[in-house]
Amino acid sequence: MAAEDDPEGGKVRSFAYFCCVTSILMPAALGQTVHKVSFSVEPGSQNYLIESVSADDVYDGPLEEPDPSLNLIVGSRYEISVTSSSRHPFQVVALGATAVEDIVLLAMGFTGGTLESDPEIDWQDDNFPTDGTVSFN
């Protein structure tokens, strides 16, 4: 996956998490900031709805937008909370050419992701059965 120049001096990489497309911004100076995002699952569907976000850098669109895109900034820490996470757990997925070729990198709950043991990512999953929270770098 090739990085592209970002107008603010970083690099941008794109991939998807569960059903949502995500960009990763790589700033020139890395300092750790904690960004918090809360999702709910739209009743009668599998759509994530964003309830709150701690910074416009991460998401600046309207709340309650189905399956919003987020910007993940390298060097920051993320805390993702999902209401009804047992029904629709959060995952960070590297998309393949087809769904069969997708690779789960990080996954809330019982599914294991390939990057969860990486100490630099510091994956934390509270494994709460109904409403869950995960955090990662």
C-alpha positions as CSV (number, residue, x, y, z in Angstrom):
1,M,0.0,0.0,0.0
2,A,1.7,3.2,-1.1
3,A,1.6,6.4,1.0
4,E,0.4,9.6,-0.5
5,D,1.5,13.2,0.5
6,D,-1.0,15.0,2.8
7,P,-1.3,18.8,2.4
8,E,-0.5,19.2,6.1
9,G,3.0,17.6,5.7
10,G,2.2,13.9,6.7
11,K,1.5,10.8,4.7
12,V,-1.9,9.2,4.2
13,R,-2.7,5.5,4.0
14,S,-6.2,4.2,3.5
15,F,-7.8,0.9,4.6
16,A,-11.1,-0.1,6.2
17,Y,-12.3,-1.0,9.6
18,F,-15.3,-3.4,9.6
19,C,-17.7,-1.5,7.3
20,C,-16.1,1.9,7.3
21,V,-13.3,3.3,5.3
22,T,-10.5,4.9,7.3
23,S,-7.5,7.1,6.6
24,I,-4.3,7.0,8.6
25,L,-2.5,10.4,8.8
26,M,1.2,10.1,9.6
27,P,2.2,13.5,11.1
28,A,5.8,14.7,10.9
29,A,6.1,15.0,14.7
30,L,4.7,12.1,16.6
31,G,3.2,12.8,20.1
32,Q,0.7,10.6,21.8
33,T,-2.8,12.0,22.1
34,V,-5.9,9.9,23.2
35,H,-8.9,10.2,20.9
36,K,-12.2,8.8,22.1
37,V,-15.0,7.7,19.8
38,S,-18.3,6.2,20.8
39,F,-20.5,4.2,18.4
40,S,-23.9,2.6,18.7
41,V,-25.4,0.1,16.3
42,E,-28.4,1.4,14.3
43,P,-31.5,-0.6,15.4
44,G,-32.6,-3.1,12.8
45,S,-29.3,-2.9,10.9
46,Q,-25.6,-3.5,11.1
47,N,-24.7,0.2,10.7
48,Y,-22.4,1.9,13.1
49,L,-23.7,5.4,14.2
50,I,-21.1,7.8,15.7
51,E,-22.5,9.2,19.0
52,S,-19.5,11.3,20.0
53,V,-15.9,12.0,19.0
54,S,-13.2,13.9,20.9
55,A,-11.6,15.7,18.0
56,D,-12.4,17.0,14.6
57,D,-9.1,15.5,13.3
58,V,-10.6,12.1,13.8
59,Y,-14.1,12.8,12.5
60,D,-15.7,16.1,11.5
61,G,-19.0,14.9,9.9
62,P,-22.5,14.9,11.3
63,L,-23.2,12.6,14.3
64,E,-25.6,9.7,13.7
65,E,-24.2,9.2,10.2
66,P,-24.3,5.5,9.3
67,D,-20.8,3.9,9.0
68,P,-18.8,7.1,9.1
69,S,-15.2,7.3,7.9
70,L,-12.6,8.1,10.6
71,N,-9.0,9.4,10.3
72,L,-6.6,7.5,12.5
73,I,-3.4,9.5,13.3
74,V,-0.2,7.5,13.8
75,G,1.3,8.3,17.1
76,S,-2.1,8.8,18.8
77,R,-4.0,6.4,21.0
78,Y,-7.6,5.5,20.4
79,E,-10.4,4.5,22.7
80,I,-13.4,3.1,20.9
81,S,-16.6,2.3,22.8
82,V,-19.4,0.4,21.1
83,T,-23.0,0.0,22.4
84,S,-24.2,-3.5,21.5
85,S,-20.7,-4.6,20.7
86,S,-21.6,-8.3,21.1
87,R,-24.0,-7.9,18.1
88,H,-21.5,-5.8,16.0
89,P,-17.9,-5.7,17.4
90,F,-15.4,-3.2,16.2
91,Q,-12.7,-4.5,13.8
92,V,-9.8,-2.9,12.0
93,V,-9.5,-4.8,8.7
94,A,-6.9,-4.6,5.8
95,L,-9.1,-5.0,2.8
96,G,-8.1,-7.6,0.2
97,A,-9.3,-7.7,-3.4
98,T,-12.3,-9.7,-2.2
99,A,-13.9,-10.2,1.3
100,V,-12.3,-13.6,1.5
101,E,-8.8,-11.9,1.2
102,D,-9.5,-9.4,4.0
103,I,-7.2,-9.6,7.0
104,V,-8.5,-8.8,10.5
105,L,-5.8,-6.7,12.1
106,L,-7.6,-5.8,15.4
107,A,-10.9,-7.2,16.6
108,M,-13.1,-6.5,19.6
109,G,-14.3,-9.7,21.4
110,F,-13.4,-13.3,20.7
111,T,-12.1,-12.9,17.1
112,G,-8.3,-12.4,17.2
113,G,-6.6,-9.9,15.0
114,T,-3.1,-10.4,13.6
115,L,-1.7,-7.2,15.2
116,E,-3.2,-7.6,18.7
117,S,0.0,-8.9,20.2
118,D,2.2,-6.1,18.8
119,P,3.5,-4.2,21.9
120,E,3.6,-0.9,19.9
121,I,-0.1,-1.1,19.3
122,D,-0.8,-2.0,22.9
123,W,-4.3,-3.5,22.1
124,Q,-6.6,-3.5,25.1
125,D,-10.1,-5.1,25.0
126,D,-12.4,-5.1,28.0
127,N,-14.3,-8.1,26.5
128,F,-17.5,-6.8,28.1
129,P,-20.3,-9.0,26.7
130,T,-22.8,-6.3,25.7
131,D,-21.2,-2.8,25.5
132,G,-17.4,-2.9,24.9
133,T,-14.4,-0.7,24.8
134,V,-11.1,-1.2,23.0
135,S,-8.0,1.0,22.9
136,F,-4.9,0.9,20.7
137,N,-2.0,3.0,19.3
